[in-house]
Amino acid sequence: MIASKINWNGDKVYQQAVDAGWDGIRRATVYYHERLKDAVGVSAKVGKGTKAKDYRASAPGEAPRKRTGWLQKHILFELDQAALKSRVGVAKAGLYGIFLELGTIKMKARPWLLSTLQKFWEQIKAQAVGG
């Protein structure tokens, strides 16, 4: 009987799979983050000057329009490679973005978080599995 040598590459293959998975998570997160910034990046400015009449606010059901860029600046993402997790959201200073998303008693919703996720879901998934 001939003895054969078995090479175990399980640890290497496991690490390659984890690395590929992490790369997909990172790409999908960054892609969604960029799409959110685009969603609230449409200027409200209509004419010349800085008077209020030169702006057109977003309509109910439409993503918020940009006046100062504050919300856009406070859309952030976090990556946690050790836990293979990421998240995208609004910093505390841009918390009013949640009120725009959901609406209030005095204002109808201007959805942008969930609607952007739904609009780009297939592209986000494609980023996650290999771009």
BELVENRA-V548258 format. One record per residue. N is the residue number from 1. RES is the residue in one small letter. PSI is psi in whole degrees, -180 to 180 (none if undefined). NEAR is the number of other C-alpha atoms within 8 Angstrom. D_FIRST is the distance of its C-alpha to the first C-alpha in Angstrom with 1 decimal. Layout:
N:RES:PSI:NEAR:D_FIRST
N:RES:PSI:NEAR:D_FIRST
This chain:
1:m:138:2:0.0
2:i:127:3:3.8
3:a:135:4:6.4
4:s:149:4:9.4
5:k:133:4:13.0
6:i:126:4:15.5
7:n:123:4:19.0
8:w:117:5:21.7
9:n:16:6:24.9
10:g:-44:6:26.6
11:d:-41:7:29.4
12:k:-45:7:30.2
13:v:-42:8:30.3
14:y:-47:8:32.4
15:q:-37:8:34.8
16:q:-40:8:35.2
17:a:-43:8:36.0
18:v:-45:8:38.5
19:d:-43:8:40.1
20:a:-41:8:40.5
21:g:-43:10:42.0
22:w:-42:10:44.4
23:d:-39:9:45.4
24:g:-42:13:46.3
25:i:-45:13:48.3
26:r:-47:11:50.2
27:r:-45:11:51.0
28:a:-40:13:52.2
29:t:-49:13:54.3
30:v:-40:9:56.0
31:y:-48:10:56.6
32:y:-42:13:58.3
33:h:-46:12:60.3
34:e:-41:8:61.6
35:r:-37:10:62.6
36:l:-43:12:64.5
37:k:-37:11:66.4
38:d:-40:8:67.2
39:a:-36:11:68.4
40:v:15:13:71.1
41:g:2:10:71.8
42:v:122:8:74.3
43:s:142:7:77.6
44:a:-11:11:80.5
45:k:132:9:82.9
46:v:-34:7:85.1
47:g:-160:6:87.7
48:k:154:6:89.0
49:g:180:5:89.9
50:t:15:5:88.7
51:k:152:6:91.0
52:a:-32:5:89.6
53:k:-12:5:91.0
54:d:7:11:88.6
55:y:147:11:85.6
56:r:113:8:84.2
57:a:161:7:82.3
58:s:151:10:79.3
59:a:157:7:80.1
60:p:135:7:78.7
61:g:-12:8:75.2
62:e:149:9:74.8
63:a:149:11:72.8
64:p:142:12:75.0
65:r:150:11:76.6
66:k:126:12:76.5
67:r:-48:8:79.7
68:t:-20:4:78.7
69:g:4:8:74.9
70:w:-49:7:74.6
71:l:-46:12:72.3
72:q:-40:10:70.1
73:k:-26:8:69.8
74:h:16:10:68.7
75:i:117:14:65.8
76:l:165:10:62.8
77:f:155:11:59.1
78:e:142:7:56.7
79:l:131:9:53.0
80:d:89:8:50.8
81:q:-37:7:47.3
82:a:-38:5:46.0
83:a:-2:5:46.9
84:l:48:9:46.1
85:k:156:9:49.7
86:s:165:11:52.8
87:r:152:8:56.3
88:v:137:11:59.4
89:g:-162:7:62.9
90:v:133:13:66.3
91:a:160:9:67.3
92:k:-37:5:70.0
93:a:-19:7:72.6
94:g:23:11:72.0
95:l:-27:9:72.0
96:y:-18:8:74.7
97:g:-30:9:72.1
98:i:-38:9:71.0
99:f:-37:10:74.6
100:l:-42:13:74.6
101:e:-46:11:71.4
102:l:-21:10:72.6
103:g:170:12:76.4
104:t:-176:9:79.0
105:i:-34:5:82.1
106:k:-4:5:84.1
107:m:134:6:81.6
108:k:156:11:79.3
109:a:144:12:75.6
110:r:77:15:74.5
111:p:138:13:70.8
112:w:-32:13:68.5
113:l:-63:8:65.4
114:l:-38:7:64.1
115:s:-36:8:65.6
116:t:-41:12:63.8
117:l:-47:9:60.5
118:q:-42:7:61.1
119:k:-38:6:62.3
120:f:15:10:59.2
121:w:-45:8:56.5
122:e:-40:6:54.5
123:q:-37:7:54.7
124:i:-45:12:53.8
125:k:-40:9:50.7
126:a:-38:10:49.8
127:q:-38:13:50.1
128:a:-28:14:47.8
129:v:8:8:44.9
130:g:7:6:45.1
131:g:none:7:48.7
